[in-house]
Amino acid sequence: MQFGDRLSKQLFLNLHSLDEDIIEEVRERMESGKLKATFRDVYYVSTAKEKSWQQAYRIEERKKETGYTRNVMIQEDYEKTLAAARRKLG
């Protein structure tokens, strides 16, 4: 789960960086008059970024929900269980 969590976060950061780069490029082209930007110019990257964020968030939530728990037995319980098993076996 930790590897998937790190991978999702890294993908989100990479898409976020790409999103910023595209927005900066569009902004420069608009200022120079080479482009009249529309919503579609950044829509696909923004959508991928949002989905990546959602996936990273879901993994983080699952990690909290299904935290690893060890079955811990105190010495007294262990000895009682062992004695009961020995009695049954013979």
Secondary structure, DSSP 4 states (H G I P E B T S, - for coil): -HHHHHHHHHHHHHHHHHHHHHHHHHHHHHHHTS----THHHHHHHHHHHHHHHHHHHHHHHHHHT--------HHHHHHHHHHHHHHH-
